[in-house]
Amino acid sequence: MDGTKHALVIGGGIAGPAVALALARAGIRATIYESYAASADGLGAGLMVSPNGLEALKIIGVDSELHAVSQPIPHMQLADGRGKVLSRFDGLSGMQPSRVVYRSDLYRVLREAAVAAGIPILHDKRLVSASETVDGVHARFADGSDASGDILIGADGIRSTVRGLIDPGAQSPHYAGTLGFGALVPLDTLQVPKDTMTFVFGKHAFLGYWADPDRGICWFGNLPYAEPPSMAAVREIPSADWLARLRELYADDHPAQTLLARTDPDQLFAPIASELMPPVPHWHSERMVLIGDAVHAPSSSSGQGASLAIESAIQLARCLRDIPAPSQAFACYEQLRRERVEKIAAGAAKTNTQKALGPLGKALMHIVMPIALKTVFNPARTFASHHAYRIDWAATALPVSG
C-alpha cells in the first residue's frame, strides 16, 4: 500500500488550513472545502494561543507571521470583584509567553500560508454526504459538485457534518450555561498593564480583560443564562438591552462597572453560547477522521481550543506520513490525542460550572477560593502539563499495537 496521497479537508477555519499545511510538509496533497461563500476576514473575537500552540505553529512554519499580528501576555492574574489580586501566574521557565490574537488574524495567517503553499481552498462547498470504498472516499456537496480522495478530514467545527457521517448516533455539543459577551473600550478607561491579562470572579459573574495598545481595553464576560431556544432568538435582543442587563449584573464589581459604563452598545460583540463537546466515542472510520472542534471542543475557559486544534492537525499529519493504512494512522492519532484533549476539556467544564453557579454556590466559592489559592492551587503545576506539550515531528509514528 502506497499510503495517503490526497486528503479532502472539510472546513477552512483554523484546523483545516493547519492540517493542510502539516500534510504538505508530510508530502501529502490536500484540498480545503469551505461551506461559506466568502472568507472569514474580520470575524471573531480574541483568543489565546498558549506556548504549546505556538510551538506547534513553528512546525508548520507560521510562527513568525502569528507573532506579527498577536500580543504577548507573559502575566496572568486572578482577582475578586473588589479588585483584590488573589493569585498571579508569570509563566513557566524556559517557555515563551502565551499570545492573544483576534481569530480573524489567526485565520488570515493560516489561510495565506496555505495559499502560498499552493493548497486549493474552495468556497461555497457545503458537504452533504460521503461514501467510503476500499480505495478512498467520495464527497458530495450541496451545489451538486463532488470530489474524491484517499481520505476525508472533518475540520468542520463543533456542529460537524463529518462527525455525523462517521457516527450517526454522535452527540451534539452541550450548552454550558452561560452566554459570552465582550467589547473594546478606550484605553483611558483604566490603567491596565499591556503585558497582563486579569480574570475576575465577581459577586455574580466572571469577567476578564487585557489592554490592546492599538485598539483599546478588551473585556470579555459570561452571563449565566438559562438554555436559549436558539441563538437566533438570542441575537434578536438589542445590544442595548444586553448591555443594560450586564451593567446590572456587574454593578457591585470592580473594574467591571467601569468597563461597562464606557462600553458602546454598538460595539458589543454578539452573544456567543458557551458550548463544549462531550467525549466523542468514534473519532474515525476507515477513510474519514475528525480534528479540532469537530472532535474535541473544550470551552473557551480552557484557553486551549486553538492550540489543541493545531496540535491535533500536526499529529494526524505525522501519523499519515508514517503509517500507510489510513485506519491504522487514524488509530495512532487518536491514541496520541484522546487522553490529553479530554483531560483539558474536563477541566474547562469544571470552570464553566463555577461561572454558572447560583447565588448560594457563588457565595460559598468566594469563601473557599481565596483559601484554595493560598494553600493548594499551584499555577505552575496546573499549567505545566498543558503548556509544556511538544510534538516531535522528526519521530516516527508507530501503529497501535494489538
N, C-alpha and C positions, 0 to 999 in steps of 0.2 A: 504493500500500500504506500502510495507516494505522500500521503498526508494532505493537510488542508492547503489549498492554493487560492481560493476566493471565498470571502465572507460577505454575506449580506448583513449590514448593520442597520437595525431598525431604531431610529431615534438620533437626532442631531443636536442634542443639548450639550451636556458635559461629558457623560460616559461614552457616547457614541464616537465623537472625534478622538477622545482619549484612546479608546480601544483600537480605532482605525490607525492611529499613529503608532501604537505599540505593535500592531500586526505588521505594519510596513517595516518597522525595524526588524521584525522576525522573518521578513521575506514573504509575507502573505498579503495578497491584494485584497482590498476592501472597498465596498461601495456603500455610502451612507444614504438612507432613505428617511427623509423627514416629513412628518404628516402636515406641518404647517406650510402655507403657501409662500411665506417670507421668512427671513431670518429673524432672530430674537434680539437684534440690536436695541439697546436702551431699555430692555425689560428686566425686571427683577431687582430685589433689594441687595443689601450687602451680605456676605458670608465670610466665614473664616476658613482659611487653608492652614492646617496645622503643620508642624515640622515633618511629620511622616508624609503628608500630601506633597509638601514642597520637594522632598527628596524623590518622591515618585515622579514628579514633573520633570526632574532632571533627566530621568531615563528616556523620556520621550522628547527631550530637547526644547522645552518651552519655559524653563525656569527663569531665564533672563527676561523673556517677554512678560511673564507674570510679575516679576519684580518691578517692571517699569510702570505697571498700572495698579499696583497694590501698595499697601501701607503696613510697615512692620508694627506689631503690637507686642513688645517684649514683656509688658507687665499687665497683670490682671488682678483685680481686687473684688472682694465680696463685701457688701455694706448692708446695713439695715436701713429702714425707712427714715431714720433721723439723720442719715448721712455718716454714721459711725462706721469706719472700716473695720471689719471683723477678721478678715484674712487677706493675705496678699501672696501672689504667685509670680515669681520673677524668672520663670523659665527653667529649663534643665541645662545643666552644664554641658557644654560642647555642642549644643543644638542651636540652629538658627531660630529666631522667634517666629511665632505664627504671624500670618499676614491677613488683613482684611481686604477684600476685593468685591466690587459690585459684580453680581452674577453675569451681567451683560458683558463686562470686561473680560472675565474668565472665559465666557463663551466665545467672544471675539478672538481672543488669543488662540484658543484651541482650533477654532474654525479656520483662521488664517494659516495656521501651521499645517492643517490638513490640506487646504487648497495648495499651499506651497509644495507639499509633498506629492501633489498630483492625485489626491484621493477625490473621486467624484462625490458631490453632495447634491442629491436630487430632492427638490421640494415638492410639496403637494402630493405626497405619496403615503396615503393612509393605508396601513396594512389591514386586510380583511380576512385573509386565510393563508395557510401554508401547508404543504404536504411534503412528507419525507419519503425518500427512496433509499435503497442500499447505497446509492452513489452520491446523493446530495439532497437538496431541498429546493422546493419551488414555491415562490411567494406571489400572492395576487393582491393588487391594490385597488382602492375604491374608484380610481379613474379608469379602470379597465386594463391597465398595464400589468405586466408580470415580470418576474426575474428569477433566475436560477443561480445557485452557488453550491459550494461544498457544505457550508454551514450557514445558519442564521443566528444572529446575536440580538437578543432583545435588550436594547438600551433605551426602552420607550417609557421610562418613568413609573411612578407609583401606581398608575392605572394601566399597567402594561397589557397590551393585547397579546403579546407573545406568551406572557405567563399563563393566560387562559388557554392558549393553544397547547402548551406543554401539559397543563393540568386543568381540565375544565372545572374541577372542583376547588381550585385555588381560592383562598380567602381574599377578600378585598381589604384595603387599608382601614385601620381603625381611627376614628376621631378621638383625639387625646384630651378633649375637654376645654380647650382654650382657642381663642382667635388671636392671631398675631397682628400687631399694628406697628407703625413706625413713621418717622418723618425726619427731615432735616430742618434745623433751626439755626439762626445766625450764631456765628462764633462768639459774639459778645454776650450771649445769654448766660454763660457760666465760664468760670476759669477751669478749663479741663486740660490736663496734660495730653499732648498728642501721642504719647507712647503707652497709654494705659487705657484698658477697657474696664469699665466698672459694671458689676452685676448687683442689683439692689433687690433684696427680698423685702418689699414694703409691707405695710399693715394689711393690705387686701390683695395685692398683686405684685408680680415681678416686672422689673424694668432694667434695661441695660443701656449703656451709652458710651460713645467714644467721640473724639474730635477728628474730623477730616479737615486738614488745613486748607484744602481747596474748595470745599463745599459747605462746611458748617459742622455743627454737632449733630451726629446721627443717633437717635434714640430708637429703641425697639422695646415693645412691651407685650404682655399677654393678658387678655381679658377672659377670665373664667366665664364660660358661656355654654348653656345647655345645647345639646346637639342640634344644629340648624337643619331645617328641612332640605335646604340646598344652599350652595354658595351663591347661586344666582339670586336667591331671596335675600341673603345677607348683603350682597353688593347693591341691592336696590335701596338700602337705607342710606340716606345722605351722609356725607362725610362730617358735616357739622353736627349731626345727631350723635355719631360715634364719638366725635371729639368731646362733646358735652358729657357723654357717659364716662369717657376716660378721665376727664378732669374731675368728675365727682368721685370716681374710684380711687384716684391717686391724691385726693385733696389733703390727706394727712401725711404725705410722704415728701421727703426732700431727697434729691432736687427735682423729683418728678413734676411737682406742681409748677415749678419754674419753667421746665422744658415744655410742658403742655400749654402754659399760658402764652408762650411765644410761637406755638405751632399754628400755621395757617391751615384751615380745613382743606383748602385746595391742594395742599402739599402732603396730606396724609396718605400713606401708602394704602392701597386697597387691602381689606382684611384677608388674611390667609388662615385657613383652618389648620391647626396642628394635627398632623396625621403621622402614623407610623405603621409599618408592616409587621404583622405577626410573623413568626418563623415560617418560611416557605418550605414545605416538605420536598418539592421537586424542583431542583434548580435547572434541570436539563432533561432532554430526551436524547435520542440517538444523534440528531443533527441540529437541535436548537438548544440554546443556552441563554441564561439571564445574567445581566450585570447591573450595577448601580442600583438606583431606587426601585427598579423592577423586581429586585430580589432582596435587597436589604436597604430599607429606608428608615434609619433612625431619625427621630425628630430633631429639629434644629437645636434642641437643648444639648445634644452631644458635641456640637461644633466639629463633627467629623463627616458629615454627609458627602461633601465633595471629595474630601481626601480618601474616604473609603471607596468611592466610585472609581477614582483614578487608580488606586491600588489594585482593585479587582480587575480593571481593564488590563493592567500590565501583567498580572499573574495569569490571567486567561491567555494572553498572547504567548507568554513563556511556555505554558503547557501545550498549546497548539504547535508551537515551534518544535518541541522536543518529542511529542508523542503522536505518532501518525494517525491512530484511530481516534476520530473526534470524540466518541463516547468515553474513551479512556482518558483523553485530555480533559474533558469536562469533569470527570470524576476526580482527577487530580486537583483541578482548580477548586472544586467545591471543598475538598479536604483541606486545602490551604487556607480557605477563606471563611468557612461557615462559623467555626468557633469564635473567631475574632469579631466578626461583624455582629453576631447575636449577643455577645457579651456587651459590646458598646451600645447596642440598641436597648438592651435591658436596663442599663444604667441611665440612658436618656428617658426611658419610660418612667423610671422612678422619680427623676427630676420633674417630669411633666405632672406626675401625681401631686407633688408638692405645690406646683404652681396652681393647680385646680382645687386645692383644699377649700373646705368650707370655713366659716368663721372660727369654730372651735379648733379645728385642725391647725389653722394658721396661728392661733393663739398659743397652742402647745408647741408648734415648731419654733416660734420666736423665743420660747423659754429654753428649748433643748438645743437649738442650733448654735448659739454662742458657746455653750459648754462643749459641744462636739468639736467645734472649730479649734478650741483651745486644747483639747485632750486627744482626740482620735483622728481628726482629719489631717492628712499629710498630703498637700498638693503634689509634691514631687512623686510620691508613691502612687497617688491616684492617676496622674497623667503619664507616668513613665512608660507603662505598657502600651499606651495609645501612641504617644509621640515618638517613642524610640524604634518603632517598627520600621524595618528596612527590607527592601526586595533586592536579592542578589540576582541581577539579570543574567550574569555570566554562568550561574549554576544551572546544571541540567535538571529539568523537571522529570520526575520519575513516575511511572504508572502506579496506581494504588494497588498494593498487594492484596491478595485474597479476593 
